[in-house]
Amino acid sequence: MLENLLRIYDKGKTFMSVDMTRYSRQILFSPIGTAGQEKLQKSRVAIVGLGALGTALANHMARAGVGYLRLIDRDFVEASNLQRQMLYDEADAEAQLPKATAAADKLRAINSSVTLDPHVTDLTWRNAEELLTGVDLILDGTDNFDVRYLINDISVKHSVPWVYGGAVSARGMTFTIRPGITPCLRCLFPHPPAPGVSETCDTAGVIGPIVQVVAAYQATEAFKLLVGATDHLETRLRHFELWMNHDTAMEVSGHRREDCPACVERRFEYLDPEDKQAKEVSLCGRETVQITPPDPDQIDLDHLEKRLQTVAKVERNPFMLRVQLDAHRLVIFPDGRILVQGTSEIPLAKSIVARYIGV
């Protein structure tokens, strides 16, 4: 036992144990070493989105021994996820477990020493400051620009670095953002793409290898940040196209915009939006509309289950209520979010929710 543990006396005059067997190959990598491993074990990381990129990132962080992982995702596991979201299995999809919950279960089995903090919720302006502060780093596993701009607002406002990443088809992109040092996301992309312009995994598909390439770059940048190896951080916007064998890097370190609303003017428009009413979002390619009420509150799923059983087929697990109507299905979460499946039309979705739920 003693040969597997190295006891380190740190500046705070407390002893810390590093498992030399589990992390031996990582410690042998001299840029990390024992001192870097200790820093990893003291680090706190938030991962937003537990889909393809998010599960790959969470896997890397847990296996590397990052001490605390906050896992944030609003969705649940479906069979179509299994081709690329590599923490999940058929049992998770069959049970339709929330991704944050299923990911935490898998990561506990991988590394029981890591503190896991899963949140089954939609990241919004209401909860972003609570969920994305108190950490050393934010990792982007999301699939939409609105959430990324929200992450960017938190990053700039609270000086928390984050690593942007995206993957679709056989293409991917990543960039490391350090508030006050690099351009922020809104310096590089002042406005989100118009609806329907950008490809998504649900419209253009995606192959698993591009996910792993992008996540590998993101995770490596995360390790550099967490161990303090900032001289070796990538300062370029990296773009990969695996199928056509293209790999490009654009130098953007001097592209901070003098009129950037976020990092220059410190106007956090996504964290403090003008429109604070109920939000409806059509999830591209999925024939699903998500409805978030203006004042989310815990829903009594027990009461709702009993009420709806008289008019529809109702299924229940500890995390959600599923209501099968004639041509549509409602998925209702305890935090008040509702998915209307079977339509991409927001007015129709709102009408169905009003009819059956009363929101």
N, C-alpha and C positions, 0 to 999 in steps of 0.2 A: 504493500500500500504506500509506504513512504517513498518508494522510487517513482511512483506515479504522480506525486504531488510536489510542487515547488512552492514554498511559502515565501511571500514577498512582503517586506516591511515598507509600507508606503508613507507618503508625506503626512498623512493624517494619523500616523502612529497606530494603524490597525493592520492586522494580518489578513492576507487574502490568499486563497488557494487557487492555483491554476492547474487543471487536469492535464498533465504532460502527455498522457496516453491519447486522450481524445484529440487534443489540438497539436500533437507533436509535429506533424508535417507542416502545419501552418506556422508554428513557432520557428521551425527550421528556416523558413523563408525570412531572410534577415531584415527586410523592410518592416516586417511585423514584429518578429521576435517575442520574447517574454513580456517586455514592456508594452508592446502593442496589443498583445493578447489581454493583458490586464485592462487596458483602455477599452477594448471591445466589450469585456464583461461588465464594465461600468456604464456602457453607453445605452442610450434610450432612443429608439427609432420608431417613427410612425410610418405605416405603409397604407396608402390610400388606394383602395381597389384590390380585391383578391381574385382577379381573373387570371389571365395568362401571365402577364408580367408580374403581377402582385404575388402570385403563388411561387413563381421562380425566385423572386426577391426574398420572400419570407423564408423559403427553403435555404437560400444562401446565408441569410442573417442568422437563422437559428443554428445551422450546422457550424457556423464560424464562432458561435458563442456570444453573440451580442446579447447583453443581459436582459433587455426589456424590449418587447415588441408590441406596439399598439396596432391592432388589425382592424381596418375600417372598410366595410362593404355593405351595400344595401340589398344585394341580390341573393339568390339561392342557386344551388347546383342543379344543372340540367344535363341531360345526356350529351347534348351538342358541345358541352364544355370539355368533355373528357379527352378530346383529341389533342389539346394543347395546355390545359390547366392542370398541371402535373402533380398537384397535391391531392386531387380528388379521385374517387373510384366509383364504381357502379352503385355501390350501396349508398353513397352520399346522394347520387342523382335519384335513386329510387325513393329515398326518404325526403328528397327535396330540402336538404338541410341548408340553412343560411351559410354562405361561403365563409364568413368570418368564423362561425362556429366550427364548421368542418375543417377549416385550415388550422385552427387552434388545436383541435383534437389530434390532427396528424403531427403537428409540430411538437406537441407534448411527448409523443412517442419517439420523436427524433432526438430531442434534447430536453430532458426534464428539468435542467437547471435554468432554463430561460423563463423569465416571467412573461406570460402571454396575457394580453388585455384586449379581447375581441369586442367589437362594437357592431351590432347589426343595425345599421342606420344609414341614411342618406346624408352625406356631408353637405351642409348648407351654411349660409351666413349665420344661422342661429347657433350652430354648435361647433363651427370651425375653430374658434379661439379656444374652446375647451378641449377639443380633440387634438389640435395640432401645436399646442404649446406644451412646455414641460418636457420637450424632447430635444435631442441634439441634432436630429436630421429627419427630413421627410423624404420618402421615396414614392415616386409617382407610378402607380399601377392602374391609372384610370383610363377611360376611353372617350373622354369628351373635354372640350376646351373650357367650358364654363367652370368645371371643377378645378382644372389646372390654374385658371386665373384666380380662383379663390385660394388655392394653395399659395400662389405667388403673392397675393395680398398678405397672407399670414406670414410668409417668409420675410417679406420686406418690413412689415410692421414690427415683427418680433425678432428680427435678425437670426432666423433659423435657415440654414442652407437646405437646398433640396435638389434632387436629381430628376430631371424630366426624362420621360421615355415614352415612346409610342411604337406600335407595330401593327401592320396590316398587310395583307397579301404576302409578298416576300420582302417587303421593305420595312425599315425601322429607322428611328432617329433618337438621339439622346444628347443631353446637354446638362452640365453641372452649373447650378446657380448659387452664387455666394453673395448675399446682400451687401451692397456697398463696394463690392470688388468686381463682380462681373455684371454684364447686362442682365436685367431681369427678363422674365418671359414676355412682358408687354413692351419691352424695348425691341425685342426681336419680332414679335407678332402683335402689333398694336390692337388688332381686332380679331375676334374669332371668325373662322370661315363661315360663309353663308350656309344656312341649312340646306342639306342635300348636295353640297359641293364636295365635301371631303368623303373619301371612301371609308367604310367601316368593315369590321370583320364580318358583319352580317350581310354586307352587299358585295364585297370584293373577296371575301374569304381570307384565310391566313394559314400559313404552314408553321408547325411547331418550331423548327430551327431558328426562324427569325426572332421569335420570342426569346429563345435562349441566348442568342447573340446580343440583343439589346439588354436583356437582364444582366448578362455577364459584365457588360460595360458599366451599367448602373451600379451593380454590386461592388465592382472594383473601385469605382469612384467613392462609394460609401465607405469602404475600408480605408481608403486614403484619408478621407475627412475625419473618420473616427479615431484613427491612430495619430493624426496630426501631420501626415505626409503631404501637406498642401502644395509643396513645390512641384509635386509630380501630377497634380490634377490636370485633366484635359481642359484646355481653354477654348477648344473648337466645338462647333456644332457638327456632330458626327451623323452621317447618313449611310445606310447599308441597303444594297439590293442583292440578295443572295442568288436569285434565280439567274440574273444576267451578269453576276460576278462584278458588281460595282461597289466601291467603298470610297466615299468622299468625306472630306473634312473642311469646313468653312471657318476661317478665323474670324471670330466675332467679338473678341475681347475689347475692341475699341468702338463697339456699336451701342454704347449706352446713349439713349435718346435724351436730349436736353429738355424735351417737353413730355417725358414719360409721366403719365398720371400716377403711377404707383411709386417707383423708386426715386423720382425727382420731386414731383408735386405732392406726394404722399396722400393722394386721394384714393382710397380703397373702395372702388366702386362695386366690387363683387362681394366684399365683406360687409358693406353698408349700402345695399341697393336701394334705389328710389322706390321700386315696386316691391312691397312686402306682403302682397296678397297671395292667395293660394297659387301654387305653381303646378302647371300641367306640362308634361314633357312626353312627346311621342318618341319611343325608343326605336331608332332607325333599324329597319329590316326585321323587326321582331313582332310586328302587329300587336304592340303593347303600348298603352299609355300609363304613365305614372302620375298619380295625383297626390300632391302633398298639401294638406290643409294649412291655412294661414297661421293657425295656432295649434301646432301638433300637441297632442296629449295622449296619454295611455288609453287605449281602447279596451273595454271589457270584452275580451274575445269569448268568454263563457256565455255572457248574455247574448252577444250577437249570434253565436252558434245556435243557441236555442231558438232565437227569433227567426233565423233564416232556414232552419231545417224544415219548416212547414211549406216553403216555396221553392227549394232548390236542394240539390245534392251538396252536402257540406262535408269536407274533410278537415282534420285538425291535427297539428303536431305542436310541440311546445313553442314554436317560433312563429307560426302563421296560421291563418284560417283560409282555406280554399273553397270557393263557392262556384259550383258549375251551373251556369244558366244554360238556356237553349243554345245560343251561338257564341256565348262569351264566358269567360271565367274571371272571377275576382280573386285576387290574392291580397289579404289584409294583414298588415303587420301591427304589432302592439303599439308602435310609436305613431300610428295614425296614417301611415302611407298605404296607398291602395294601388295595385296594379290591375288594370283592365286589359285582359288578354283577348285577342280576337279582333281587334280594330286598331287602326292608327289614327282614327278621327277623334280629335279632342272633344268636340261638342257631343258626339255620341257617347264617349266615355264618361263625360261629366253627367250626362242624362242618366246613364245606367247607375252610376254611383248615387245620384240623388234619389233614384227610384228605390234602390234596395238598402242603401246605408243611411241616407238622409243627410249627407254632407253637401 
